[in-house]
């Protein structure tokens, strides 16, 4: 078992120290499988020859390593689940007011309409602009040919360049803000859009109480 743990540490060292929750989850899921396999191996060994035991170990590691390759697919499935759930998170309480419930990952998310189309965004008071995923830009009516990645921004993944744009209208439920400064991130740079201060600062009030955030205009 010790040899297996050393091998995992060597193969997946970035995941062991990663700040990305999905990467750490994938690593510790693999670690759990190794420990369980090691605990079950003595019983199997009493029933099989040493050659069979070697094949069992080889098959276990092959399955684990192959499964780890599905990390991105699992992450995409989680993102898709959040996107589907986000359509139900905006709860209108009164005219010009929207209340959002915190998602299981600890953030506030909602489907945001921009230029007549919708995409999932994370409410981020630490972002100065509304940041749009490159993959969501075209569906939101942004002219992809006109994008110029000339504006530097600091993100959780380090410094990056984004393409400044203007959104004619940004809407969450009954809340609407016109002529919003925004930017499009480079391909693959964002897992989801960020609803930053170029939208939030235009609201009359933002209140967070427990697992709810209330936006008023």
N, C-alpha and C positions, 0 to 999 in steps of 0.2 A: 504494500500500500504506500509506503514511504516513497518508493521509486515513482509510483504514479503521481503522487503529489508534487514531487520535484519536477516531473515532466510537465504537469499542468502549469506550474509556476513559470517554467521556461517558455512554454508555448504562449501563454496568455497573461504575461506580466502586465501589459497595459491595462487589461480588464481588472486585474487585482487592485490596481491603484487608481482606476478611472473615477472621475467625479460623475460620469454619466450613469444614471440609475439603471438603465437597461443593460449596459455593459457589465456592471457589477452583479446584477441579478443573473445574467447569463453565466458569469464565472462561478458564482456560488451554487447555481443549479448543477453545473458540471461537477463541482466539488462534492456536492451531495451524492450524485450518482456514483462517483468513484468510491466514496466511503461505503455506500450501501453495497456496491459490487464487491468490495474487499471483504466486508463482513460476511457476505454470502458465499464467497469462494471456498472457504474450508469445507463447508458441507458438500459443495459440488465436487471438490477434489476427492472426497472419500468415495464417491460413486463413479468417478471417471479416472482414466489414466492421466499421467502427467501431460501427454500430448493433447488430450482433450482440454485440460486446464489452460494450456497455452493458447489454444484456439479460442477458448471462452474469453480470456483476457484480451486477446487481439481483437475479437469481435466487439467487446465492450468499448475499448478505446476507439476503434474505428467508428462505432455508432456515436460516441460522445463528440469526437472531433467533427464528424459530418453534421451532427445536430448543431454544433456551435456555428457552423456556416449559415444556419438559418436565423442568426441573430437579427440581421437587417430585416428579414421577412417578418419576424415577430414584432419588431419595432414598428414596421409599417402597419401591421394588424392593430397594434395598440393605438397608433395615430388615427387610423381609420375609425376605431371604436370611439375615440374621443371626438372625432369630427361628427359622427352620427349622434352622439349624446349631446353635443354642444347645441344642436337645434332646439333642445328642450330646456336649456339653462336660463334663457332670458325670460324673466317673468315681469310683465307690466303691472305696476302697482297703482299708477295714476298717470294722467296725461303728462308726457315729458319726463317720465321716470322709468328706469329699468333696474331690476334687481337680479344679480347673478349669484349662483351658488358655487362654492369652491369645489373643484373636481378632485377625485381621489389622489392626484399627484400634488395637491396643495396649491394649485393655481386657479385663477378665474379665467374662464374661456367662454367664448360665445361666437355664434355665426354673425359675421359682420357683412352688411351689404355695402358695396362700393360700385358706383357707376352702374347700378341696376343688377349686379351679380353678387353672389355671396361666397364667402370663404371663412374658414375657422381662424380666429385670432386669439392670442393670449393677452390679457390686460397687463401691461407692463409700465408702471410709473417710472421705471429707471431708463426707459428708452425715450430719447428726445423726439423721435419721429415715429410715424406709422411705418413699420417695416413690412414689406410684402415679400412672400416667397416668390422666387423667380418662376416656379412652377404654377403659381396662382395668378401671375401678372396678366397673361393673355386672356384668361377667362374673365378677369375684372375689367377688360376693355382697354388695357394699356398698350400703346403702340410699341411693340417689341423692337422694331427696327430703329426707333429713336432713342433707345436706352444708351446712356453713356455712364460708365462706372467711374465717376470722377470725384465723388464725395467720400472722404474717410470717416469711418465710424468705429467706435470701440464696442465689441461684443463680448459675450462670455467665452467665446472661442479665440479671442484676440482681435487685433485690428483688421479691418476689411474695407473694401471700397464698394459703395452702393451707387445706384443710379437714381438721382432725384426726379420725382414726378409730382404732379398735382392731381388730386382726386376731386372731381366736381361735387360729389356728395358721399358722405359716410354715414351709415345708419345702423343703429342697434335697436330693434323694436321700434318704439315711438321716438327715440332720440335721433336727431339729424343734425349734422354739422356740414356746412358747405365750404368748398374751396380749402381742402385740407392738404398741408404739406406732407409728403410721403416719400418713400424711396423703395426701390426694388433691390433685393439682395442678389448676390451672384448665385448661379445654379448650385444647388446642394448645400448652401450656407445655412439655411434655416429649416427646421422641422415644421414650423408653423409661423403664421404671421404674428407680428407684435403690434398691439394697439397702444402706441406711445403717446407722449405728451402733446404732440401737435394736434391730437384729437381731444385727449382728456383735459388739457388746460382750457379748452373752449367750453367746457361744461360748467354749470353753476356750482355743483357740489358733488363730491365723491366721499362716500362714507363706508367704512369697513367695520362690521360688527360680527365677530365670530366667523362663521363660514359664509357670510353674505356680504356682498359689496353692492351699494346702491349708487346709481348714477342719475343725476338730475340735471335738467336743462331749463 
